C-alpha cells in the first residue's frame, strides 16, 4: 500500500500529505479492502519517505514492512495490541516487554501517542505535561570528541565512542581489502548495527547522568549550537583523511538530542548558544587568544590566569545562557533554602514533552 501511494505521489506530482491522503483514500480501501483509517496511515508514511528521499536524491521506495497508526485507532490491553484491519475485523498482536516498558504502560498520567510496528518490534510514543521550576543556576557544557566538560568542573569521558568508531572502521577496511570488488557486501557492511548500539549505550549513559544531576541540583543546561562542523571538514580543506573521518563520525548532535529530550521529560530547561570563541576567550578578563591551536589544551592569559581549554569554554557557554535563574536574583542565598523565600516560583508546563519511546517485542 505504501509503495502504491508513493508511485501515485510521484506520477501525479502531488504536493503535501493531506492531498496525497485525499487522492488515495478510496483507491486503497477498494483495492485492499481495509478499514477506513488505514489510508490515513499509509499516506503519512508514504509522504515521509518521499520527502526524505528527495532530500537525499534517491528513488523513494519502502524496502521493509512498516505499520504506523494514530492513538485513536488502536487499543492496548496489558500485553495485547488490537489493530483495525478490515471492517468489523481486528488483528490481535501479543507483546513481550520488560519492567522498563511496563513503567510507561502502567503510568496513567502519560498520554499515549502513535504506534509504529515493524517485523520485530512495536514502538509506542508517550507524552506528558511537565511543570518546571525556575533553576538556581546555569551549567554550561563544552562537547569534545573524547569528553564533555561542565562549567562546574564535572567531566564525562566519551573516549569509548571514539574507540568503537576506530575499531569498527579497522574491521571494515580489512573486510574491503579481502573483497575489493563485491559492492553488495560493501553496502551490507557499510554500517554496523552493533556499533551504533554500543555507541548509543555510552551516549545514553552520559546524557542520563547530566540530566539527573541537573534535576537534583535545580540547574539549567546550556549547550553549544553546533552547526556546519562537517561542512568545514570536507575533502579538499587540507586535513588528513583520518581527521575528516573522526569529525564525520563524531556524534555531537546525537548526544545533544539525548540530553534535550531527557531534560524536557524531567522538566529541566535547556538552551543552545553560539560557540564562537568560547575556548579562546578568557573567562576572567575577556581577552581573546586568537593564536590558540586545537592541540593546546591549556593556555596562559596575559592577565595571569592559567586556563584549561575545556573548562574555560564551558564557563563562557554558561555565561552566554539567558535562562532566568533564582541564584542571579539573590546571589547571597544561592544553594540555600532562603533562595526560595520571597520569590515566586514560576510553574510553566513544557507542552508535549516526548519520552524515550517504549519498544515492545513480539512474542515468538
N, C-alpha and C positions, 0 to 999 in steps of 0.2 A: 504493500500500500504506500509506503514512504517513497520508494523508487518511482512508482507511477505518479505520485504527486510532484516529485522532482522533475520528471520528464514534461509534465504539463506546465509546470512553472517556467521551464527553460524554453519550451516550444512557443508558448504564448506570451513570453516576456512579462510575466506577472510581477508586479512590484508591491510587496507588502504581505504580511502573514494573513491579515483579515481578508484580503482579496483572494488569496490562494484558498483559504478555508471556504469562502462562498462559492468558488469555482468547482471544488472537488466534493462538496458536501453530498449532493445527490448521487453523483457518479460512484463514489466509494461505497455508499450504502447499497446501491443496486448491484454493483459488480461483486462485492464480497459478502453481502447480506449481514452486515454487522450492525451493532447498536448505533443510535444517532450521535452518541458522544464521541465515538472513535474518529470520525473525520476531523474533529477539532484537534485531537491529539496528533493525528497524522500531519496536519498542516503545520503545527508548531515545530515538530521535529524536522520535517522536510525543509521548512524555511530557514531553520538554524543551520542545516547542512549547506544549503545554497549560499547563505551569507558567508559562512566560514570558508568554503572552497573558492568563492570569488576573491576573498582577501588573499588566499594562498595561491591563486591562479591554478587551481586544479579542477578536474571534471567532477561535479557533485555526484556522489553515489553512496548509498548506505551499504557498507560491507558486512556489518554484523547485525544480528537480530536485536531490536531495541523496542521498548514499550514505555510510554510516558503518559500519565493521566493526572488530572487535577484532583484535589482533595474531595470535591463534591461528588465524584463519580465512583470512588472505591470505598470499601469499609475494611476495617481490621479488627477482628475479634480474637484477642490473645495471639495465637500463632497461626491464624487462618486469614489469609488475604483474599478478599472477594472482589472480583473484577467483572464488569459487564462485557458480554461477548456478542450475543445476538438478542433479539427482542425476547424478553422473558427468560433468558438463559444467562447464567453467570458461571465464571470459572473460579474454583477454589484452589488456592495455592498454599500448601503447608510450608511454614518457615521455621528455620532454626536460628537462634540468636543467643548471645551471651548476656551476662549481667550488665555490661555497659549499655547495650541496646535496650535491655529491659528498663533501665532507669529513665530513658526517654519515653518509651511506650507507656509506662505507668505514671508519668507525671501529668496530672490533669491541668496544670497551668500552661502547658505548651500548646501552641496552635499547630495543627498538622498541615503540612503543605503538600506538594505534588509527590507522586511516587514514580520512580524510574526503575524499570526492570530490564535486565539483560539475561543471557543464557544461564548465568551462575549466581546472580545476586539481585537483591531488591534494595533500593536506596530511597529512604523517606526523609523529606526535609521538614524541619521544625522551626518555629519562630516564637518569640515572646516579647513582651514589653518590659524593658529593664529600667528601673529607677536608678538614677545616677546622682551621687553627691558631689559637691564641689571638692576637688582634691586639695590636699595640703601643700603639695609641691609638684614640680615637673622634673622628670628624669629623661635626659636625652640619651640616645644610643647611637654609637658610631659602628657601622657594619663594615667589616673587612672580610677578606677571603677566608681567613682562618680563625676569626673571633668576632664577637660583638661586645663592645665595652660601654658600660653605663657611666653617666656623669657622677654617680655616687660611688664609683670605684669598682662596681661589680663587673666581672669579666666571665664570659661564657665561651668555651672552646668549641670551635667549628672545624678544627683540623681534620676530624674524621670524614667530613664531607669531601674535602679536597683529596684525602687519601683514597676514598672509594672511587671518585672520578678517575684518578690516576690508575688505580688497579684495574678497573674495567676497561679503561682506554688501552692499556697494555694488552689485555686479553683480546680485545677486538683487533688491534693491529697485528697480533700474531695470527689470528684467525684469517685475516685478509691476506697475509703472506702465504698461508697454505692454500687458500682458494682465491687467487687473484682475479679470475675471470667469471666467477659464479655470482652474477648480480642478484639472483633470487635469494641466496643465502646471505648476501651482504645486507639486503633490505630487511631480512628477518632478524638479523643480529645487530642491526644498526643501533638499537637502544635496548637495554636490558631492563626487564620489569623488576628483577630483584635489586638492581642498582637503584632504581627510583624508590622502591620500598624502603631500602636501608637508608637512603638519604632523607626521605620524608620522616622516618622514625627519629633521626637526630634532630631535624628541624622542629618536629612536634615537641620533643622533649625540652629543647631550649625555649621555644615560644611559650610553653606552659609555665616554665619557671619564671619567665619575665612577667607574664600576666598575673600569676598568683602572687608574686612579690608586690606588684603594683596595687592589687586589690587589698592585700593585707595592710600595706602602709599608706593607703589612700593617695596614690601617686597618679599623675597623668604621664602618658608615654609620648615622647616626641621622637620622630624618626626622620631620616633624610628622604627627600623626594628624589629618588634616583631614577633618572630618565636619560636615554640616549647614550648609556655607557657602551653598549655593544656596537653602536654605530661608530664610535670614536676608536674602536679597536678592530676595524675591518682590515682585510688584506690590502697591503699597499701603504700602510701608515708607518712602516719602518720597524715594527715589532716582530719578534720571532714567532714561529708557529706555536710553540709551547705556551707562550704568554697569551696569544689570542685564544687558544683552546681553553685555558683556565678561566679567562674572562667570559667566554661563551657559556661555560658550564657553571658559572657562579650563580647559585640560586637565591640572589638577594631579594628578588620580587616575591618568590615563594615564601621565604621566611617572613617578610613584612606582611604578606597576606594572612599567614597563620596567626601572627600577632594581632592583626586587625580584627579578624572575625572572633577570635577568642576574647579579646578585650571588649568588643561590643556585647558578647554574650555575658560577660562578667560585670558589665556596667562601668568599665574603665575608659575614660576619654583618650583618644589617640589623635595626634596631629602630625602632619608632614610639613617640613620646612625646607628651604633651599640649602644645599650642601656646599655652596660656594665659599671657599677659603676657610672652612671650619677647621682644617688641620693646620693651616698656615698662619692663622690669626691668634695672637696671644690673648688668653682669657683674662690676663691681669691688666695690661696696658693698651691692648687693642692694636698693636703694630702687626704688620703682615710681613712674613718671611717669604718672599717670592722665589727665593733660591732653594727652598726646601725640596729635596728629592723624595721619591717614593721609597727608597731604601733607608732613608733617615727615620728611625723610629723614635728619636728624641732630639731636641734641639734647645739651644740656649738663646733666650731672648735678650736684646740689648738692655732691657730693664732689670736683668739679673735673674729672671725666673727660668728654672730648668724644667722644660715641659715634655711630658710624654705625649707623643703624637696622637694616639687614640683617645686618651683621657681628655686631652685639651680639645679635641674635636667634639667629644660627647658633651663637654661643658658648654661649648659655643652653640651646639644644637639645642640644648635645653634652654638657653637664654633667648634663642630666636622664637621659641614657642610663645603663643598668645593665649593659651588656655588660662582662665582666671583661677587663681589658687588662694585658699584661705591663708596660707603662710605668707603671702605677699600683703594681705590686708593687715595682719597683726604679726609681724615677724618675731616679736618677743615671746609670743605664745606658740610658736611653731613646734609641732610634735607633742604638745601637751593638751590636756582636756580643756584648758582655758581658751584654746584657739577656737573652740566651738561655741563659747558663750558670747552672747551679744551679736552673733552673726547668723542671719537666717540661712538655712541650708536650702539651696535650690534643688528641687526634685523635678527632674525632667525625664520623660521616657525616651529611650532610644528606640525608634519605631522599627519593628520587624527585624530585630537582631537575629541573624541566622546562626543556628547551631551547627556543630560538626554533624554532618549527615550520618544517619544511623544505617549501617549496612547490614542487611539480613541475608542469610544464606538459605538456598533451597534445601529441603530435605532430600537425601539421595533416594 
